[in-house]
Amino acid sequence: MKKFIEKSYSDLKNKISVDYSFALKKNKIHKKTLNKNKIKILYPSNMYSYKNHKIIVQFLKIINLDNISFYFTCSRKEFEPYLDIKNLHRINYFNHKDLEKIYHQYDAIIFPSLIESLGLPIFEAIQMQMPVIAANLPYSKEIKSKYIKYFNPKSVKSLHKTINILFFK
């Protein structure tokens, strides 16, 4: 984000600082007990193509893992093209006031977006000490946290490796 602002407003280059310690609502720490036989990963985003939800669909079509399910946050209509994908489910869009309750139902969130200025779900999850599987791109690398595991957002193999590291090693 800082680089984008500097590029757009070069005369402010030496005056810009980014403070990532802004106050989010103090949510309860994520303490869901991991059941390796039924891992639930939430995709808390819109279904825009640049958000890269298709990598999840590709993953589920190529990698056959019965113990991992993904949950798209979307409408019924948006989910129609994916009805036949095994281990892919949907939940309704939710209000921010329900975020804590929703996040506590999942083992991790995935944020595979190809283009972002800032991924708010990443901040929300790490503030709760919840695992995050994030695209290895500059916007997510600006956020430093031991709860984030990165993957190449264009590689099913990379996503598979990251999931294995996060849950099975």
Secondary structure, DSSP 8 states (H G I E B T S, - for coil): -HHHHHHH-GGGGGG--------------------TTSEEEEE-S---GGG-THHHHHHHHHS--TTEEEEEE--HHHHGGGTTSTTEEEE----GGGHHHHHTTSSEEEE--SS-S--HHHHHHHHTT--EEEESSHHHHTS--TTEEEE-TT-HHHHHHHHHHHHH-
